């Protein structure tokens, strides 16, 4: 028994190491790790330890449908390899990256078996995301680093901040990271004074970095996050006032080019409007490329390759569903939508229980609310970004399952304790003497 517990603890530790390696791209920062394919070694080691530990504390009611839908999607992705355009690209590049993304779901629900582990994991996850934002910001402030630029009208260009040199995210990807951090910073600020200080210190830096990315989808994501938080807050007027004041102050400090960039979301007369309309045309072209192979697609991870060969542009589809159609065909789109539907069904099922369970653990309640905001933002963001082999679509349901199960266990423990206390008090209650 002690051996099994030790293996489970080691698997959890290696999961934390994998999380750091995946998000901070240690294989790129340390070439030796990249050469030996360190991430895949970690995945294989964790999987072996989980199997040997023979421990499963999950309640099927919280993950059964989601796991089933995800397994079908994975199975189809593998079985369709012989029928895709570039099976070699899938085996060498697409499938390994897809595996490294989907394992976030399975490892999360397998290894985050108590609140302590969940807190440790969320701490590591958020620190990695914050580092991914602060690193390029530091390089920008100290070395003038930008990393990317966008075309405008009249053959002019606008500098845009992307991920650091060792990171792989473009400006929109960096904006997505920022939008992912903000819900957790906000809701976790209720847990301690340190978290409140972290919110006050980091939020201005996050917003400033978001401006530097010039990401219109990032701005839309921020508006979605703010709207949900304000709508569900008991201090709607205060938060709305602070949000409007912050928006006014930030906008007043923008350069003319940055103002033009963000106004192009609603104003077709701006210089950046041509790229906004170009994005819609690009999505149409992406689906045209997908229709070349409507059933099995071109293969996992080949969206960029398909567009370069048949779409006239060397980049991945900037729409999640166009990306899936290109890589897995229309059948893959249906399977992925079925998977997302199972997540939404789980959210609705658990929402009715959150008020009942949440007050018994402030941490789980705050995490639960942050996850729901993150999901809505991520879904809207998916219409302007790829993500089939990105972690967020697999880590989110994993965290939702774990949070719900731990909240349910906590609720049952409280009920059992209350029942036992009531029984004990009823046995020890002094009897009333009968009249003589």
URCOR-V715073 format. One record per pair of residues at least 12 apart in sequence whose C-alpha atoms are under 10 Angstrom apart, sorted by the first residue. I is the first residue (numbers start at 1). J is the second residue. D is the distance in Angstrom with one decimal. If there is no record, write none. Layout:
# URCOR-V715073
I_J_D + I_J_D
This chain:
# URCOR-V715073
1_53_8.9 + 2_53_10.0 + 3_52_9.6 + 3_53_7.9 + 4_49_8.7 + 4_50_9.1 + 4_51_10.0 + 4_52_7.2 + 4_53_4.5 + 4_54_7.3 + 4_55_8.0 + 5_53_6.9 + 5_54_9.6 + 5_55_8.7 + 6_49_9.5 + 6_53_8.4 + 7_46_9.2 + 7_48_9.4 + 7_49_5.7 + 7_50_7.5 + 7_51_9.6 + 7_52_7.6 + 7_53_5.9 + 7_54_9.6 + 8_46_8.9 + 8_49_6.6 + 8_50_6.4 + 8_51_9.4 + 8_52_8.7 + 8_53_5.8 + 8_54_8.8 + 8_55_8.0 + 8_110_9.4 + 8_111_7.4 + 9_49_9.3 + 9_50_9.7 + 9_53_9.5 + 9_111_8.4 + 9_117_9.9 + 10_45_9.6 + 10_46_8.1 + 10_49_7.7 + 10_50_9.5 + 11_42_9.3 + 11_43_9.6 + 11_45_7.7 + 11_46_5.0 + 11_47_7.9 + 11_48_8.7 + 11_49_5.8 + 11_50_6.7 + 11_53_9.1 + 11_107_9.0 + 11_110_9.8 + 11_111_7.5 + 12_46_7.8 + 12_49_9.4 + 12_50_9.2 + 12_107_8.5 + 12_108_9.2 + 12_110_9.1 + 12_111_5.8 + 12_112_7.6 + 12_113_9.6 + 12_117_8.2 + 12_121_9.2 + 13_46_9.1 + 13_111_9.5 + 13_117_9.8 + 13_121_9.7 + 14_42_6.7 + 14_43_8.5 + 14_45_8.0 + 14_46_6.5 + 14_49_9.8 + 15_42_7.7 + 15_43_8.0 + 15_45_9.6 + 15_46_6.9 + 15_47_9.9 + 15_103_10.0 + 15_104_9.0 + 15_107_7.4 + 15_108_8.7 + 15_111_8.3 + 15_112_9.9 + 15_121_8.9 + 16_120_8.7 + 16_121_6.7 + 16_122_9.9 + 16_124_7.2 + 16_125_8.5 + 17_39_9.2 + 17_42_8.1 + 17_124_9.4 + 18_38_8.7 + 18_39_6.3 + 18_40_9.1 + 18_41_9.5 + 18_42_6.3 + 18_43_7.6 + 18_46_9.3 + 18_100_9.3 + 18_104_9.8 + 19_39_9.2 + 19_42_10.0 + 19_100_10.0 + 19_104_8.7 + 19_121_8.7 + 19_124_7.8 + 19_125_7.0 + 19_128_8.4 + 20_124_7.4 + 20_125_7.6 + 20_127_9.2 + 20_128_6.6 + 20_129_9.7 + 21_33_9.5 + 21_38_8.3 + 21_39_6.9 + 21_42_9.5 + 21_128_9.5 + 22_38_9.7 + 22_39_7.0 + 22_100_8.2 + 22_101_9.2 + 22_128_9.5 + 22_391_9.6 + 23_125_8.4 + 23_128_6.4 + 23_129_7.4 + 23_131_9.5 + 23_132_8.0 + 23_167_8.3 + 23_168_9.7 + 23_391_9.6 + 24_128_6.7 + 24_129_8.5 + 24_131_8.3 + 24_132_7.2 + 24_164_10.0 + 24_166_7.9 + 24_167_6.9 + 24_168_9.6 + 25_39_9.4 + 25_166_6.7 + 25_167_6.5 + 25_168_8.4 + 26_38_8.6 + 26_39_8.9 + 26_166_8.5 + 26_167_9.6 + 27_39_7.8 + 27_166_9.4 + 28_165_9.6 + 28_166_6.3 + 28_167_8.3 + 28_168_9.9 + 29_165_9.5 + 29_166_6.3 + 29_167_9.1 + 30_166_10.0 + 39_96_9.5 + 39_97_9.8 + 39_100_7.7 + 40_96_7.7 + 40_97_9.4 + 40_99_8.9 + 40_100_7.5 + 42_100_10.0 + 43_99_8.9 + 43_100_7.6 + 43_103_8.0 + 43_107_9.3 + 46_107_8.2 + 46_111_9.7 + 47_103_9.4 + 47_106_9.6 + 47_107_8.2 + 50_107_8.7 + 50_110_7.8 + 50_111_8.2 + 55_110_8.3 + 55_111_9.4 + 56_109_9.3 + 56_110_6.8 + 56_111_9.0 + 56_113_9.0 + 57_109_8.9 + 57_110_7.6 + 57_111_9.1 + 57_112_9.7 + 57_113_6.9 + 57_114_9.8 + 57_405_9.6 + 58_109_7.1 + 58_110_7.3 + 58_111_9.8 + 58_112_10.0 + 58_113_8.1 + 58_401_8.8 + 58_402_8.2 + 58_405_7.5 + 58_406_9.6 + 59_109_9.9 + 59_401_9.1 + 59_402_9.6 + 59_404_10.0 + 59_405_7.0 + 59_408_9.9 + 60_401_9.8 + 60_405_9.7 + 61_346_9.4 + 61_401_9.4 + 61_405_9.2 + 62_109_10.0 + 62_346_7.3 + 62_349_9.4 + 62_350_8.9 + 62_397_9.9 + 62_398_9.9 + 62_400_8.8 + 62_401_5.6 + 62_402_8.4 + 62_403_9.9 + 62_404_7.4 + 62_405_6.9 + 63_109_8.5 + 63_342_9.3 + 63_343_9.2 + 63_346_8.3 + 63_397_8.5 + 63_398_8.3 + 63_400_9.2 + 63_401_6.2 + 63_402_9.1 + 63_404_10.0 + 63_405_9.5 + 64_342_9.6 + 64_401_9.9 + 65_339_8.5 + 65_341_9.9 + 65_342_6.3 + 65_343_8.6 + 65_345_9.3 + 65_346_8.7 + 66_105_9.9 + 66_338_9.1 + 66_339_6.3 + 66_340_8.3 + 66_341_8.7 + 66_342_5.4 + 66_343_6.3 + 66_344_9.7 + 66_345_9.2 + 66_346_8.2 + 66_397_7.9 + 66_398_9.3 + 66_401_9.4 + 67_105_8.7 + 67_106_8.4 + 67_339_8.6 + 67_342_9.1 + 67_343_9.8 + 67_397_9.4 + 67_398_9.5 + 68_339_8.5 + 68_342_9.3 + 69_335_7.4 + 69_336_8.0 + 69_337_9.5 + 69_338_6.8 + 69_339_5.0 + 69_340_8.7 + 69_341_9.4 + 69_342_7.4 + 69_343_9.7 + 70_102_8.5 + 70_105_9.3 + 70_335_8.4 + 70_336_7.9 + 70_338_8.9 + 70_339_6.0 + 70_340_9.2 + 70_342_9.4 + 70_394_8.9 + 71_102_9.8 + 71_339_9.4 + 72_332_9.9 + 72_335_7.5 + 72_336_9.3 + 72_338_9.9 + 72_339_8.9 + 73_328_9.6 + 73_331_9.6 + 73_332_7.1 + 73_333_9.5 + 73_334_9.5 + 73_335_5.9 + 73_336_6.6 + 73_338_9.2 + 73_339_7.9 + 74_95_9.7 + 74_98_8.9 + 74_99_8.8 + 74_102_8.6 + 74_332_9.8 + 74_335_9.7 + 74_336_9.9 + 76_296_9.1 + 76_328_8.5 + 76_331_8.9 + 76_332_7.7 + 76_335_8.7 + 77_90_9.6 + 77_95_8.4 + 77_98_9.5 + 77_296_8.7 + 77_297_9.9 + 77_299_7.9 + 77_300_7.1 + 77_327_9.0 + 77_328_6.8 + 77_332_7.8 + 78_90_9.1 + 78_91_9.3 + 78_95_8.0 + 78_299_9.4 + 78_300_8.8 + 79_296_9.8 + 80_295_9.5 + 80_296_6.2 + 80_297_8.7 + 80_298_9.8 + 80_299_8.0 + 80_300_9.6 + 80_328_8.1 + 80_329_10.0 + 80_332_10.0 + 81_95_9.6 + 81_296_8.3 + 81_297_9.4 + 81_298_8.9 + 81_299_6.6 + 81_300_8.3 + 81_328_9.4 + 82_296_9.4 + 82_299_9.3 + 83_293_9.8 + 83_295_9.3 + 83_296_6.4 + 83_297_8.3 + 83_298_8.5 + 83_299_8.5 + 84_293_8.1 + 84_295_9.1 + 84_296_5.8 + 84_297_5.7 + 84_298_4.8 + 84_299_5.2 + 84_300_8.8 + 84_302_9.9 + 84_327_8.3 + 84_328_8.2 + 84_329_9.3 + 85_292_10.0 + 85_293_8.1 + 85_296_8.6 + 85_297_7.1 + 85_298_4.5 + 85_299_6.4 + 85_302_8.9 + 85_306_8.9 + 85_327_9.2 + 86_297_9.5 + 86_298_6.1 + 86_299_6.2 + 86_300_8.9 + 86_301_9.8 + 86_302_7.6 + 86_305_9.1 + 86_306_9.3 + 86_327_9.9 + 87_298_8.2 + 87_299_6.5 + 87_300_8.6 + 87_302_9.5 + 88_299_9.2 + 89_298_9.6 + 89_299_7.7 + 89_300_8.0 + 89_301_7.5 + 89_302_7.0 + 89_305_9.1 + 90_298_8.9 + 90_299_5.8 + 90_300_5.3 + 90_301_6.3 + 90_302_7.2 + 90_327_9.5 + 91_299_9.3 + 91_300_8.6 + 91_301_9.5 + 92_301_9.7 + 93_300_8.2 + 93_301_6.7 + 93_302_8.7 + 94_299_7.5 + 94_300_4.7 + 94_301_4.0 + 94_302_6.9 + 94_303_9.7 + 94_327_9.4 + 94_389_8.1 + 95_299_9.0 + 95_300_6.2 + 95_301_7.3 + 95_389_8.9 + 96_300_9.5 + 96_301_9.4 + 96_389_9.5 + 97_300_9.0 + 97_301_7.8 + 97_388_9.9 + 97_389_6.3 + 97_390_8.3 + 97_391_9.7 + 98_300_7.6 + 98_301_7.9 + 98_388_7.6 + 98_389_4.7 + 98_390_7.5 + 98_391_8.8 + 99_389_8.0 + 99_390_10.0 + 99_391_9.8 + 100_389_8.1 + 100_390_8.7 + 100_391_7.9 + 101_387_9.8 + 101_388_8.6 + 101_389_5.7 + 101_390_5.6 + 101_391_4.5 + 101_392_8.1 + 101_393_8.4 + 101_394_6.8 + 101_395_8.2 + 102_388_9.4 + 102_389_7.7 + 102_390_8.2 + 102_391_6.7 + 102_392_9.2 + 102_393_8.1 + 102_394_5.4 + 102_395_7.7 + 102_398_9.8 + 103_391_8.6 + 103_394_7.6 + 103_395_8.3 + 103_398_9.6 + 104_390_10.0 + 104_391_6.7 + 104_392_8.6 + 104_393_9.2 + 104_394_5.8 + 104_395_5.0 + 104_396_8.7 + 104_397_9.4 + 104_398_7.2 + 104_399_9.3 + 105_391_8.6 + 105_392_9.4 + 105_393_8.6 + 105_394_4.8 + 105_395_5.0 + 105_396_7.6 + 105_397_6.7 + 105_398_4.5 + 105_399_7.8 + 105_400_9.9 + 105_401_9.3 + 106_394_8.4 + 106_395_8.6 + 106_397_9.7 + 106_398_7.0 + 107_395_9.1 + 107_398_8.2 + 108_121_9.1 + 108_394_9.3 + 108_395_7.2 + 108_396_9.5 + 108_397_9.2 + 108_398_5.5 + 108_399_6.6 + 108_400_9.8 + 108_401_8.9 + 108_402_7.4 + 109_395_9.4 + 109_397_9.0 + 109_398_5.5 + 109_399_7.2 + 109_400_9.1 + 109_401_6.8 + 109_402_5.7 + 109_403_9.4 + 109_405_9.5 + 110_398_9.1 + 110_402_8.8 + 111_402_9.4 + 112_398_9.4 + 112_399_8.6 + 112_402_6.9 + 112_403_9.3 + 112_406_9.5 + 113_402_7.4 + 113_403_9.7 + 113_405_9.1 + 113_406_7.9 + 114_402_8.5 + 114_403_9.3 + 114_405_9.5 + 114_406_6.8 + 114_409_9.7 + 115_361_9.7 + 115_363_8.8 + 115_364_8.2 + 115_402_9.1 + 115_403_8.4 + 115_406_7.0 + 115_407_9.2 + 115_410_9.7 + 118_363_10.0 + 118_364_9.3 + 118_399_8.5 + 118_402_8.2 + 118_403_8.3 + 118_406_9.5 + 119_363_8.5 + 119_364_9.4 + 119_367_9.7 + 122_184_9.3 + 122_367_9.3 + 122_399_9.4 + 125_181_9.7 + 126_177_9.9 + 126_180_9.2 + 126_181_6.9 + 126_184_8.2 + 126_185_8.8 + 127_181_9.5 + 129_174_9.6 + 129_177_6.5 + 129_178_7.9 + 129_180_8.4 + 129_181_7.0 + 130_177_8.3 + 130_178_8.0 + 130_180_9.9 + 130_181_7.3 + 130_182_10.0 + 130_202_8.6 + 130_206_8.7 + 132_163_6.9 + 132_164_7.4 + 132_166_9.8 + 132_167_7.6 + 132_169_9.5 + 132_174_7.9 + 132_177_7.9 + 132_178_9.2 + 133_162_9.2 + 133_163_7.3 + 133_164_8.4 + 133_174_6.9 + 133_175_8.8 + 133_177_7.4 + 133_178_7.0 + 133_181_9.6 + 133_205_8.8 + 133_206_7.4 + 133_209_7.4 + 133_210_9.2 + 134_163_9.5 + 134_164_9.1 + 134_202_9.4 + 134_205_8.0 + 134_206_8.3 + 134_209_8.3 + 135_163_8.0 + 135_164_6.2 + 135_165_9.5 + 135_166_9.9 + 135_167_9.6 + 136_161_7.4 + 136_162_7.1 + 136_163_5.7 + 136_164_4.6 + 136_165_8.1 + 136_166_9.9 + 136_167_9.2 + 136_174_9.3 + 136_209_8.7 + 137_161_8.0 + 137_162_9.2 + 137_163_8.8 + 137_164_8.4 + 137_205_8.4 + 137_206_9.3 + 137_208_8.9 + 137_209_6.5 + 137_210_10.0 + 137_212_8.8 + 138_164_9.4 + 139_161_10.0 + 139_164_7.7 + 139_165_9.6 + 140_161_7.9 + 140_162_9.9 + 140_164_9.4 + 140_209_9.7 + 140_212_9.5 + 144_161_9.9 + 145_159_9.6 + 145_160_9.4 + 145_161_7.5 + 145_162_9.0 + 145_163_10.0 + 145_164_8.6 + 145_165_9.5 + 146_159_6.4 + 146_160_5.7 + 146_161_4.4 + 146_162_6.3 + 146_163_8.6 + 146_164_8.7 + 146_165_9.9 + 146_171_9.3 + 146_212_8.5 + 146_213_8.6 + 147_159_8.0 + 147_160_6.8 + 147_161_5.7 + 147_162_5.2 + 147_163_7.1 + 147_164_7.4 + 147_165_7.6 + 147_169_9.9 + 147_170_8.1 + 147_171_8.4 + 147_213_9.7 + 148_160_5.1 + 148_161_6.1 + 148_162_6.0 + 148_163_9.1 + 148_170_7.3 + 148_171_7.1 + 148_213_8.8 + 149_161_7.8 + 149_162_8.9 + 149_170_9.7 + 149_171_8.7 + 149_213_9.2 + 149_214_9.2 + 150_171_9.7 + 150_214_8.8 + 150_261_9.8 + 150_272_9.0 + 150_275_8.5 + 151_271_9.6 + 151_272_7.9 + 151_274_9.1 + 151_275_7.4 + 152_257_9.5 + 152_260_10.0 + 152_261_9.0 + 152_270_9.5 + 152_271_5.9 + 152_272_5.3 + 152_273_8.2 + 152_274_7.1 + 152_275_6.9 + 153_270_8.8 + 153_271_5.2 + 153_272_6.6 + 153_273_8.4 + 153_274_6.8 + 153_275_8.4 + 154_271_8.3 + 156_271_9.3 + 156_272_10.0 + 157_257_9.5 + 157_272_9.8 + 158_214_8.6 + 158_257_7.2 + 158_258_8.3 + 158_261_8.9 + 158_272_9.5 + 159_212_8.3 + 159_213_8.4 + 159_214_8.3 + 159_257_9.5 + 159_258_9.6 + 160_172_9.5 + 160_209_10.0 + 160_210_9.9 + 160_211_8.9 + 160_212_5.9 + 160_213_4.8 + 160_214_5.8 + 160_215_8.3 + 160_258_9.6 + 161_174_8.0 + 161_175_9.4 + 161_209_7.7 + 161_210_8.5 + 161_211_8.8 + 161_212_5.5 + 161_213_4.5 + 161_214_7.6 + 161_215_9.3 + 162_174_6.0 + 162_175_8.6 + 162_209_9.5 + 162_210_10.0 + 162_212_8.7 + 162_213_6.4 + 162_214_9.6 + 162_215_10.0 + 163_175_9.5 + 163_177_9.8 + 163_213_9.4 + 170_213_8.7 + 170_215_9.8 + 171_209_9.9 + 171_210_8.7 + 171_212_8.5 + 171_213_4.9 + 171_214_7.2 + 171_215_6.4 + 171_216_10.0 + 171_218_9.0 + 172_210_9.1 + 172_213_7.0 + 172_214_8.1 + 172_215_5.4 + 172_216_8.1 + 172_217_7.0 + 172_218_6.5 + 172_219_9.9 + 172_318_9.9 + 172_381_9.6 + 172_384_8.8 + 172_385_7.7 + 173_213_9.2 + 173_215_8.9 + 173_217_9.8 + 173_218_8.6 + 173_385_8.1 + 173_386_9.4 + 174_209_8.6 + 174_210_7.8 + 174_213_7.2 + 174_215_8.7 + 174_218_8.5 + 175_206_9.0 + 175_207_9.4 + 175_209_8.0 + 175_210_5.6 + 175_211_8.7 + 175_212_9.3 + 175_213_6.5 + 175_214_8.6 + 175_215_6.4 + 175_216_9.0 + 175_217_7.9 + 175_218_4.9 + 175_219_8.0 + 175_221_8.7 + 175_222_9.2 + 176_210_9.0 + 176_215_9.0 + 176_217_8.3 + 176_218_6.0 + 176_219_9.5 + 176_221_7.8 + 176_222_9.3 + 176_377_9.1 + 176_378_8.2 + 176_381_7.8 + 176_385_9.2 + 177_206_9.5 + 177_210_9.5 + 177_218_9.1 + 178_203_9.3 + 178_205_9.7 + 178_206_6.1 + 178_207_8.0 + 178_209_8.2 + 178_210_6.9 + 178_218_8.1 + 178_221_9.6 + 178_222_8.8 + 179_206_8.6 + 179_207_9.3 + 179_210_8.7 + 179_218_6.9 + 179_219_8.7 + 179_220_9.6 + 179_221_6.4 + 179_222_6.0 + 179_223_9.7 + 179_224_9.6 + 179_225_7.7 + 179_374_8.0 + 179_377_7.8 + 179_378_8.8 + 179_381_9.7 + 180_221_9.2 + 180_222_9.4 + 180_225_9.4 + 180_370_9.3 + 180_371_9.4 + 180_373_9.1 + 180_374_6.2 + 180_375_9.3 + 180_377_8.1 + 180_378_8.1 + 180_392_9.3 + 181_202_9.8 + 181_203_9.3 + 181_206_8.6 + 181_370_9.5 + 181_374_8.8 + 182_199_8.5 + 182_202_9.1 + 182_203_7.3 + 182_206_8.0 + 182_207_9.4 + 182_222_8.5 + 182_225_8.2 + 182_226_9.5 + 182_370_8.9 + 182_373_9.8 + 182_374_8.9 + 183_222_9.7 + 183_225_7.1 + 183_226_8.9 + 183_228_10.0 + 183_229_8.4 + 183_366_9.7 + 183_367_9.2 + 183_369_8.4 + 183_370_5.2 + 183_371_7.8 + 183_372_9.2 + 183_373_6.6 + 183_374_6.6 + 183_377_9.7 + 184_199_9.4 + 184_366_8.2 + 184_367_7.2 + 184_368_9.8 + 184_369_8.8 + 184_370_5.4 + 184_371_7.9 + 184_373_9.2 + 184_374_8.5 + 185_198_7.5 + 185_199_5.6 + 185_200_9.3 + 185_202_8.4 + 185_203_8.0 + 185_370_8.7 + 186_198_9.5 + 186_199_6.5 + 186_200_9.5 + 186_203_8.9 + 186_229_9.0 + 186_366_9.1 + 186_370_8.1 + 187_199_9.5 + 187_229_9.3 + 187_363_9.1 + 187_365_9.1 + 187_366_5.4 + 187_367_7.1 + 187_368_9.3 + 187_369_7.3 + 187_370_6.1 + 187_371_9.8 + 188_362_9.4 + 188_363_7.5 + 188_364_10.0 + 188_365_9.8 + 188_366_6.2 + 188_367_7.3 + 188_369_9.9 + 188_370_8.3 + 189_366_9.1 + 190_362_8.5 + 190_363_8.8 + 190_366_7.9 + 191_362_7.2 + 191_363_6.8 + 191_366_8.2 + 204_246_9.7 + 204_250_9.9 + 207_219_9.5 + 207_222_9.2 + 207_246_9.8 + 207_247_10.0 + 207_250_8.6 + 208_250_8.3 + 208_254_10.0 + 210_222_9.3 + 211_250_8.7 + 211_251_9.4 + 211_254_8.1 + 211_258_7.7 + 211_259_9.7 + 211_262_9.1 + 212_254_9.5 + 212_258_8.2 + 213_258_9.5 + 214_257_9.5 + 214_258_6.6 + 214_259_9.3 + 214_260_10.0 + 214_261_6.7 + 214_262_7.3 + 215_258_9.8 + 215_261_8.4 + 215_262_7.9 + 216_261_7.5 + 216_262_5.9 + 216_263_8.9 + 216_264_8.5 + 216_265_6.9 + 216_276_8.9 + 216_384_9.5 + 217_262_9.6 + 217_265_9.0 + 217_380_8.9 + 217_381_6.5 + 217_382_9.5 + 217_383_9.0 + 217_384_6.6 + 217_385_8.6 + 218_377_9.6 + 218_381_7.8 + 218_384_9.5 + 219_262_7.9 + 219_265_9.5 + 220_262_9.7 + 220_265_9.0 + 220_377_8.8 + 220_380_8.6 + 220_381_8.1 + 221_374_9.6 + 221_376_9.0 + 221_377_5.6 + 221_378_7.9 + 221_379_9.6 + 221_380_7.2 + 221_381_6.4 + 222_377_8.0 + 223_243_9.6 + 223_377_9.2 + 224_373_8.5 + 224_374_9.8 + 224_376_8.0 + 224_377_6.3 + 224_378_10.0 + 224_380_8.5 + 224_381_9.8 + 225_370_9.7 + 225_373_6.4 + 225_374_7.7 + 225_376_8.2 + 225_377_6.4 + 226_239_8.8 + 226_240_8.6 + 226_243_7.8 + 226_373_9.4 + 227_239_9.8 + 227_240_8.7 + 227_243_9.6 + 227_373_9.9 + 228_372_9.7 + 228_373_6.9 + 228_376_9.0 + 228_377_9.5 + 229_369_9.3 + 229_370_9.4 + 229_373_7.9 + 230_243_9.2 + 232_369_9.9 + 257_270_9.8 + 257_271_8.7 + 257_272_8.7 + 258_272_9.5 + 259_272_9.8 + 260_272_6.4 + 260_273_8.5 + 261_273_7.8 + 261_275_9.4 + 261_276_9.3 + 264_276_7.0 + 264_277_9.5 + 265_277_9.6 + 279_318_7.9 + 279_319_9.5 + 279_384_8.3 + 280_318_9.5 + 280_319_9.7 + 280_384_9.3 + 282_311_9.0 + 282_313_9.2 + 282_317_7.9 + 282_318_7.9 + 282_319_9.3 + 283_317_7.0 + 283_318_6.9 + 283_319_6.7 + 283_320_10.0 + 283_321_9.6 + 283_322_7.0 + 283_323_9.4 + 283_383_9.4 + 283_384_8.9 + 284_317_10.0 + 284_322_8.6 + 285_307_8.6 + 285_310_9.4 + 285_311_6.5 + 285_312_9.2 + 285_313_9.8 + 285_317_9.1 + 285_322_9.3 + 286_303_8.8 + 286_306_9.0 + 286_307_7.1 + 286_310_9.4 + 286_311_7.0 + 286_313_9.8 + 286_316_8.7 + 286_317_6.0 + 286_318_8.3 + 286_319_8.4 + 286_321_9.7 + 286_322_5.9 + 286_323_7.6 + 286_325_8.7 + 286_326_7.4 + 287_311_9.7 + 287_317_8.8 + 287_319_9.6 + 287_321_8.9 + 287_322_5.6 + 287_323_8.4 + 287_324_9.8 + 287_325_7.1 + 287_326_7.2 + 288_307_9.9 + 288_310_9.2 + 288_311_8.2 + 288_322_9.2 + 288_325_9.8 + 288_326_9.0 + 289_303_9.3 + 289_306_7.1 + 289_307_6.8 + 289_309_9.4 + 289_310_6.3 + 289_311_6.2 + 289_312_10.0 + 289_317_9.8 + 289_322_9.0 + 289_323_9.9 + 289_325_8.9 + 289_326_6.7 + 290_303_8.9 + 290_306_8.3 + 290_307_9.1 + 290_310_9.6 + 290_311_9.7 + 290_317_9.9 + 290_322_7.1 + 290_323_8.1 + 290_324_8.6 + 290_325_5.4 + 290_326_4.1 + 290_327_7.6 + 290_328_8.9 + 290_329_6.7 + 290_330_8.3 + 291_325_7.9 + 291_326_7.6 + 291_329_7.9 + 291_330_8.5 + 292_306_9.7 + 292_310_8.9 + 292_326_8.5 + 292_329_9.3 + 293_325_8.7 + 293_326_7.6 + 293_327_9.0 + 293_328_8.9 + 293_329_6.5 + 293_330_8.9 + 294_325_7.2 + 294_326_7.9 + 294_327_9.5 + 294_328_8.3 + 294_329_4.8 + 294_330_5.6 + 294_331_8.0 + 294_332_9.6 + 295_325_8.7 + 295_326_9.6 + 295_327_9.8 + 295_328_7.4 + 295_329_4.7 + 295_330_5.8 + 295_331_6.0 + 295_332_8.2 + 296_325_8.7 + 296_326_8.7 + 296_327_7.6 + 296_328_5.2 + 296_329_4.7 + 296_330_7.5 + 296_331_7.1 + 296_332_7.6 + 297_323_9.9 + 297_324_8.3 + 297_325_6.5 + 297_326_5.3 + 297_327_4.7 + 297_328_4.4 + 297_329_4.0 + 297_330_7.7 + 297_331_8.8 + 297_332_8.3 + 298_324_9.7 + 298_325_8.8 + 298_326_6.0 + 298_327_4.8 + 298_328_6.7 + 298_329_7.6 + 299_324_9.3 + 299_325_9.8 + 299_326_7.7 + 299_327_4.5 + 299_328_5.9 + 299_329_8.5 + 300_323_9.5 + 300_324_8.4 + 300_326_8.8 + 300_327_5.1 + 300_328_6.6 + 300_388_8.7 + 300_389_8.4 + 301_316_9.0 + 301_323_8.9 + 301_324_9.3 + 301_326_9.4 + 301_327_6.6 + 301_328_9.4 + 301_388_8.5 + 301_389_7.5 + 302_316_8.1 + 302_317_10.0 + 302_323_8.9 + 302_324_9.9 + 302_326_7.7 + 302_327_6.0 + 302_328_9.5 + 303_315_7.6 + 303_316_5.1 + 303_317_6.3 + 303_318_9.8 + 303_322_8.9 + 303_323_6.0 + 303_324_8.2 + 303_325_9.0 + 303_326_5.9 + 303_327_5.9 + 303_328_9.7 + 303_386_9.4 + 304_316_4.0 + 304_317_7.0 + 304_323_8.9 + 304_326_9.3 + 304_327_9.6 + 305_326_10.0 + 305_327_9.9 + 306_323_10.0 + 306_326_7.4 + 306_327_8.5 + 307_326_8.8 + 316_385_9.0 + 316_386_7.3 + 317_384_8.9 + 317_385_7.4 + 317_386_6.3 + 317_387_9.7 + 318_382_8.3 + 318_383_7.5 + 318_384_5.3 + 318_385_4.3 + 318_386_5.3 + 318_387_9.1 + 319_381_8.8 + 319_382_6.0 + 319_383_4.8 + 319_384_4.9 + 319_385_4.7 + 319_386_5.2 + 319_387_8.3 + 320_333_9.4 + 320_379_9.4 + 320_381_8.9 + 320_382_5.2 + 320_383_6.1 + 320_384_7.3 + 320_385_5.8 + 320_386_4.3 + 320_387_5.7 + 320_388_6.7 + 321_333_6.5 + 321_334_9.7 + 321_336_8.8 + 321_337_9.0 + 321_382_7.9 + 321_383_7.5 + 321_384_9.7 + 321_385_9.2 + 321_386_7.9 + 321_387_9.0 + 321_388_8.6 + 322_383_8.9 + 322_385_9.6 + 322_386_8.2 + 323_385_8.9 + 323_386_6.2 + 323_387_8.0 + 323_388_7.4 + 324_336_8.2 + 324_386_8.5 + 324_387_8.7 + 324_388_6.6 + 324_389_9.7 + 327_388_9.2 + 328_388_10.0 + 336_388_8.9 + 339_393_9.7 + 340_379_9.4 + 340_393_8.5 + 340_397_9.4 + 342_397_9.6 + 343_375_9.6 + 343_393_9.7 + 343_396_9.2 + 343_397_6.5 + 343_398_9.9 + 343_400_8.9 + 343_401_9.6 + 344_372_9.9 + 344_375_9.3 + 344_397_9.5 + 346_397_8.9 + 346_400_8.6 + 346_401_8.5 + 346_404_9.7 + 347_368_9.8 + 347_371_9.9 + 347_372_7.9 + 347_375_9.9 + 347_397_9.2 + 347_400_8.0 + 347_401_9.5 + 347_404_9.6 + 350_368_9.9 + 350_400_9.4 + 350_401_9.7 + 350_404_7.2 + 351_368_9.4 + 351_369_9.8 + 351_372_9.6 + 351_404_9.8 + 353_404_9.1 + 353_407_9.5 + 353_408_8.9 + 354_368_8.1 + 354_369_9.2 + 354_404_8.3 + 354_407_8.4 + 354_408_9.4 + 356_407_9.6 + 356_408_9.6 + 356_411_8.3 + 357_404_8.8 + 357_406_9.7 + 357_407_5.9 + 357_408_6.7 + 357_409_9.4 + 357_410_7.8 + 357_411_5.8 + 357_412_9.2 + 357_414_10.0 + 358_404_9.5 + 358_407_6.9 + 358_408_9.2 + 358_410_9.5 + 358_411_8.6 + 359_407_9.6 + 359_411_9.3 + 360_407_7.9 + 360_408_9.9 + 360_410_7.2 + 360_411_6.8 + 360_414_8.0 + 361_406_9.5 + 361_407_7.3 + 361_410_7.7 + 361_411_8.9 + 363_403_9.6 + 363_407_9.8 + 364_402_9.7 + 364_403_6.2 + 364_404_8.2 + 364_406_8.0 + 364_407_6.6 + 364_410_9.9 + 365_403_8.5 + 365_404_9.5 + 365_407_8.2 + 367_399_9.0 + 367_400_8.9 + 367_403_7.7 + 368_399_8.8 + 368_400_7.1 + 368_403_6.8 + 368_404_8.0 + 368_407_9.6 + 371_396_7.0 + 371_397_9.0 + 371_399_7.9 + 371_400_7.1 + 371_403_9.6 + 372_396_9.1 + 372_400_8.7 + 374_392_9.3 + 374_396_8.3 + 375_392_8.8 + 375_393_8.6 + 375_396_7.3 + 375_397_9.1 + 378_392_7.9 + 378_393_8.4 + 378_396_9.8 + 379_393_9.2
